[in-house]
Amino acid sequence: MKTKRVIIVGGGLAGLACAIELIDHGLDVTVLESSPILGGKAASWHDEDGDIVDLGLHVVTPLYEHLLELLRKVGAHENIVWRDGNYYLALRGGKVDSIRIASLPAPMHFLAGLLRYRKLSLLDRLSGLPAFAEILLSTDRHRRKFDLWTFRDWARSRGATENLVAHLFDPMVEGLMFLDCHHVSTTNVMFDLHYMLLNKESSRLGFIDGGLNEKMIAPIAGHITASGGVILTEQNVSRFRFGRNRIEALELATGEVLSADAYVAAVPVHRIQEMLPDDAFDDPYFANLCRFEPAPVIGVQLWFDRKVTDISDLILTPKCIFNAYADVSNIISEYRSRSGSIVHFVLAPAGHLLALSDRRIVRLVHEDFGDVFPVARDARVVKSTVVRTPKAFYRQYPGMEQYRPPQRTPLDNLFLAGDFTRNKYPPCMEGAVKSGQLAAECLLKAVQTGSDVPTDQ
Ligand SMILES: Cc1cc2nc3c(=O)[nH]c(=O)nc-3n(C[C@H](O)[C@H](O)[C@H](O)COP(=O)(O)OP(=O)(O)OC[C@H]3O[C@@H](n4cnc5c(N)ncnc54)[C@H](O)[C@@H]3O)c2cc1C
């Protein structure tokens, strides 16, 4: 029997992680990526001044075991700068505070910090304890039971005050999930908070020390090609050709037709829908893909003529145009010698902002930022970038968890990967890597049993 030939469509983290697993098991892998650069939502590039631009600030946590292991494998694990682990909350009016992680065993490392957080009344702080206790003790099964609840309703039902929701949960949830507590499913929030409470290390955030492409994606891609895999960019797959319960071939936008023994679609959920023929949607597996609603995100980078903050960590701010941001001039090595601040903001959900001009968005961000850090009001923005991603995520509404598709499709030789596919993580880089590895596992199982993926001889 010849080596199995696999085509992976999509060169984001899910597709690349899948490629590594398959190559390690001796399969013949080609990755087709539509864009000129790899990385998908975790891509970065350089502007004409040589400065790094990306879709938005990306942070990792020590809980990203699959991503971190992958980076270790390709020799890129040293490219992460880890911060101290405090939660910086900045409010309008120039009030910056932090929930200081105490040197106590988990979960007291966080709870002691919360109890000392004076921006909230003692009553507000104490009102969170029943919710935190339940989250801490929760199992996967228990968390899934609350998928139909919004996190706000769930937290309120456990005694959390409206103030605690607005001033603690909302900024945390918006910063992590890009959706507020009134709309987000409880399951995914509980998942993140459970691991944060369980593990003292998990509150430490890591930043990629430079461009995502050079420091994370290029080493992964280099490992793939050095191990015999093929990666082709600017290959826009337009559709899959269906045969009897299997994919026969795929067509590129150029009209070229390519075939393999098996296919992995590692593209965003809205793109996979475009590649399938109409009758595929008769099957509930594919029909459910139409339930995913896209959530737009805008990444804004402002270069200031002076230092506007010395905080070298992620900052969360409720009730502003942005929710999460960081002054990367205090974090990324190559920027540390610069005299001014470089602040990367994430604006989400950003549907209402997509149609505004870049200039207007920059002005709104600068105005809100000046309310939080008054020194920024007088600072001049010497350069800015605005990157819109209209379909950055799916909205993690109550009830969506059940529709995340498993990596194995009803077709014998088609597998799905991507942060939206079923895995225990909310959509994020760790979920993308895990999904790619799960897709590879399903495909390898099918190859080993010989029952599903047909031989090419
Ligand atoms: C602004 C922003 C901030 C974020 N911040 C964080 C963070 O702090 N921490 C974190 O963990 N995660 C973060 N994420 C999420 C993270 O980037 C994604 O979850 C992850 O990168 C998704 O990887 P993926 O491989 O599943 O999908 P994608 O990255 O979307 O990859 C899919 C790939 O398929 C390609 N493709 C699409 N259509 C075709 C086609 N027809 N033919 C060929 N190729 C095709 C695309 O070009 C893309 O390269 C953020 C995302 C955004 C947008």
The ligand as an SDF file (V2000), in Angstrom:
LIG
                    3D

 53 58  0  0  0  0  0  0  0  0999 V2000
   -8.3270   39.9610   17.0940 C   0  0  0  0  0  0  0  0  0  0  0  0
   -8.1270   38.5690   17.6140 C   0  0  0  0  0  0  0  0  0  0  0  0
   -7.5380   38.3800   18.8420 C   0  0  0  0  0  0  0  0  0  0  0  0
   -7.3510   37.0820   19.3400 C   0  0  0  0  0  0  0  0  0  0  0  0
   -6.7360   36.9120   20.5420 N   0  0  0  0  0  0  0  0  0  0  0  0
   -6.4930   35.6660   20.9840 C   0  0  0  0  0  0  0  0  0  0  0  0
   -5.7820   35.4550   22.1890 C   0  0  0  0  0  0  0  0  0  0  0  0
   -5.3890   36.4070   22.8580 O   0  0  0  0  0  0  0  0  0  0  0  0
   -5.5260   34.1920   22.5870 N   0  0  0  0  0  0  0  0  0  0  0  0
   -5.9480   33.1060   21.8660 C   0  0  0  0  0  0  0  0  0  0  0  0
   -5.6880   31.9720   22.2770 O   0  0  0  0  0  0  0  0  0  0  0  0
   -6.6420   33.2670   20.7310 N   0  0  0  0  0  0  0  0  0  0  0  0
   -6.9160   34.5140   20.2590 C   0  0  0  0  0  0  0  0  0  0  0  0
   -7.5940   34.6930   19.0950 N   0  0  0  0  0  0  0  0  0  0  0  0
   -8.1610   33.5050   18.4460 C   0  0  0  0  0  0  0  0  0  0  0  0
   -7.1520   32.7170   17.6200 C   0  0  0  0  0  0  0  0  0  0  0  0
   -6.4370   33.5870   16.7700 O   0  0  0  0  0  0  0  0  0  0  0  0
   -7.9310   31.7120   16.7930 C   0  0  0  0  0  0  0  0  0  0  0  0
   -8.7850   30.9680   17.6370 O   0  0  0  0  0  0  0  0  0  0  0  0
   -7.0310   30.7120   16.0610 C   0  0  0  0  0  0  0  0  0  0  0  0
   -5.9210   31.3530   15.4710 O   0  0  0  0  0  0  0  0  0  0  0  0
   -7.8830   30.0080   15.0050 C   0  0  0  0  0  0  0  0  0  0  0  0
   -7.1160   29.1080   14.2640 O   0  0  0  0  0  0  0  0  0  0  0  0
   -7.8010   28.1830   13.1740 P   0  0  0  0  0  0  0  0  0  0  0  0
   -6.7070   27.4600   12.5040 O   0  0  0  0  0  0  0  0  0  0  0  0
   -8.9080   27.4270   13.7980 O   0  0  0  0  0  0  0  0  0  0  0  0
   -8.5070   29.1810   12.1330 O   0  0  0  0  0  0  0  0  0  0  0  0
   -7.8780   30.3220   11.2220 P   0  0  0  0  0  0  0  0  0  0  0  0
   -6.7610   30.9840   11.9270 O   0  0  0  0  0  0  0  0  0  0  0  0
   -9.0120   31.1540   10.7660 O   0  0  0  0  0  0  0  0  0  0  0  0
   -7.2450   29.5180    9.9900 O   0  0  0  0  0  0  0  0  0  0  0  0
   -7.9850   29.1370    8.8680 C   0  0  0  0  0  0  0  0  0  0  0  0
   -7.1060   29.2800    7.6390 C   0  0  0  0  0  0  0  0  0  0  0  0
   -7.8340   28.8210    6.4990 O   0  0  0  0  0  0  0  0  0  0  0  0
   -7.5160   29.6640    5.4190 C   0  0  0  0  0  0  0  0  0  0  0  0
   -8.5910   29.5440    4.4340 N   0  0  0  0  0  0  0  0  0  0  0  0
   -9.8610   30.0130    4.5260 C   0  0  0  0  0  0  0  0  0  0  0  0
  -10.5510   29.7190    3.3930 N   0  0  0  0  0  0  0  0  0  0  0  0
   -9.7040   29.0370    2.6080 C   0  0  0  0  0  0  0  0  0  0  0  0
   -9.8340   28.4810    1.3180 C   0  0  0  0  0  0  0  0  0  0  0  0
  -10.9770   28.5740    0.6290 N   0  0  0  0  0  0  0  0  0  0  0  0
   -8.7710   27.8370    0.7510 N   0  0  0  0  0  0  0  0  0  0  0  0
   -7.6000   27.7300    1.4390 C   0  0  0  0  0  0  0  0  0  0  0  0
   -7.4130   28.2750    2.6670 N   0  0  0  0  0  0  0  0  0  0  0  0
   -8.4540   28.9050    3.2430 C   0  0  0  0  0  0  0  0  0  0  0  0
   -7.4620   31.0460    6.0630 C   0  0  0  0  0  0  0  0  0  0  0  0
   -6.7790   31.9750    5.2440 O   0  0  0  0  0  0  0  0  0  0  0  0
   -6.7230   30.7270    7.3510 C   0  0  0  0  0  0  0  0  0  0  0  0
   -5.3220   30.8110    7.2040 O   0  0  0  0  0  0  0  0  0  0  0  0
   -7.7920   35.9600   18.5780 C   0  0  0  0  0  0  0  0  0  0  0  0
   -8.3720   36.1660   17.3290 C   0  0  0  0  0  0  0  0  0  0  0  0
   -8.5490   37.4490   16.8400 C   0  0  0  0  0  0  0  0  0  0  0  0
   -9.1840   37.6370   15.4900 C   0  0  0  0  0  0  0  0  0  0  0  0
  1  2  1  0
  2  3  1  0
  2 52  2  0
  3  4  2  0
  4  5  1  0
  4 50  1  0
  5  6  2  0
  6  7  1  0
  6 13  1  0
  7  8  2  0
  7  9  1  0
  9 10  1  0
 10 11  2  0
 10 12  1  0
 12 13  2  0
 13 14  1  0
 14 15  1  0
 14 50  1  0
 15 16  1  0
 16 17  1  0
 16 18  1  0
 18 19  1  0
 18 20  1  0
 20 21  1  0
 20 22  1  0
 22 23  1  0
 23 24  1  0
 24 25  2  0
 24 26  1  0
 24 27  1  0
 27 28  1  0
 28 29  2  0
 28 30  1  0
 28 31  1  0
 31 32  1  0
 32 33  1  0
 33 34  1  0
 33 48  1  0
 34 35  1  0
 35 36  1  0
 35 46  1  0
 36 37  1  0
 36 45  1  0
 37 38  2  0
 38 39  1  0
 39 40  1  0
 39 45  2  0
 40 41  1  0
 40 42  2  0
 42 43  1  0
 43 44  2  0
 44 45  1  0
 46 47  1  0
 46 48  1  0
 48 49  1  0
 50 51  2  0
 51 52  1  0
 52 53  1  0
M  END
$$$$
